[in-house]
Amino acid sequence: MFFKQLAAKESSSSYFFGCAGCARAVAVDVVAGDEAWFVEETRKAGVTSPT
């Protein structure tokens, strides 16, 4: 299991968590403009996230 936070200027934090064993992840409270960070973290973790 993994958990990462991204501090955002417009809100408190956005979160990215998931399970590498299941190859699944989810992003929560993503701020517009930060999508690229989540896409890159998904790629690095080797997981997919629901659309």
C-alpha positions in Angstrom: 0.0 0.0 0.0 1.2 3.5 -0.7 0.0 7.0 0.3 1.3 10.4 -1.0 0.3 13.9 -0.4 0.5 16.9 -2.7 0.2 20.3 -1.0 -1.9 22.7 -3.1 -2.2 26.5 -2.9 -5.9 26.4 -3.4 -6.8 23.7 -0.9 -5.2 21.9 2.1 -3.8 18.8 0.3 -4.6 16.3 -2.5 -4.0 12.6 -1.9 -2.9 9.7 -3.9 -3.1 6.2 -2.5 -3.4 2.6 -3.7 -2.1 -0.9 -3.7 0.8 -1.9 -5.9 -0.1 -5.6 -5.4 -3.5 -5.0 -6.9 -2.1 -2.4 -9.4 -4.9 0.1 -8.5 -4.8 3.6 -7.1 -7.1 6.6 -6.6 -6.5 10.4 -6.4 -8.7 12.4 -3.9 -9.3 16.2 -3.9 -7.3 16.9 -7.0 -6.9 20.6 -7.7 -7.2 21.8 -11.3 -3.7 22.1 -12.7 -2.2 19.3 -10.6 -3.4 16.5 -12.8 0.1 15.9 -14.4 1.6 15.1 -11.0 -1.0 12.4 -10.4 -0.5 11.0 -13.9 3.2 10.8 -13.3 2.9 9.2 -9.9 0.5 6.6 -11.4 3.1 5.8 -14.0 5.9 5.6 -11.5 3.9 3.3 -9.2 2.9 1.0 -12.2 -0.7 1.1 -11.3 -4.0 2.3 -12.9 -6.6 4.5 -11.5 -10.3 4.6 -12.3 -11.5 7.2 -14.8 
